[in-house]
Each structure stands twice: as C-alpha cells, then as structure tokens.
C-alpha cells in the first residue's frame, strides 16, 4: 500500500473513531456523519483507482 493511501486509510479510521466518540458523548450530528461518509468514499475511490 503506497504511503498516501495508507495515510488516507488511517485518517478515515481515525475520523470514524472521533465521530463515534462525539456521538456517544454529545449526541448525533448528521453533518459529521455525512463528512465521514464522503471521506470514506474518497478513500475507496483512491483505493480503486490505484488498483487498476
């Protein structure tokens, strides 16, 4: 896995942990979850484009 892809993966997982912690502590925020989904889709898109 190239360095930039590994960094994106770590960032995506870290963001998931942060958004989940925020949701548990302060309640759900739809914009945070939307942002995480967009980040996840970008990460998947990068992974798919590198695989071809």
C-alpha positions in Angstrom: 0.0 0.0 0.0 1.6 3.3 -1.0 2.2 6.0 1.6 -0.6 8.3 0.6 -3.2 5.5 0.5 -2.1 4.3 3.9 -2.4 7.8 5.3 -5.9 8.2 3.8 -6.9 4.9 5.4 -5.6 5.9 8.8 -7.3 9.3 8.6 -10.6 7.6 7.6 -10.5 5.2 10.6 -9.4 8.0 12.9 -12.3 10.1 11.8 -14.7 7.2 12.4 -13.4 6.9 15.9 -13.7 10.6 16.5 -17.2 10.9 15.1 -18.3 7.9 17.1 -16.9 9.3 20.3 -18.6 12.7 19.6 -21.9 10.9 19.0 -21.6 8.9 22.2 -20.6 12.0 24.3 -22.7 14.8 22.8 -25.3 13.2 20.6 -25.5 12.6 16.9 -24.6 15.2 14.3 -25.7 14.4 10.8 -23.1 16.7 9.2 -20.2 14.9 10.9 -21.5 11.5 9.7 -22.0 13.0 6.2 -18.5 14.2 6.2 -17.2 10.8 7.3 -19.1 9.1 4.5 -17.7 11.5 2.0 -14.2 10.8 3.3 -14.8 7.1 3.2 -16.0 7.3 -0.4 -12.9 9.3 -1.4 -10.7 6.7 0.3 -12.4 3.9 -1.5 -12.2 5.8 -4.8 -8.4 6.3 -4.3 -8.0 2.6 -3.5 -10.0 1.5 -6.6 -8.1 3.9 -8.9 -4.7 2.6 -7.6 -5.8 -1.0 -8.1 -6.4 -0.6 -11.8 
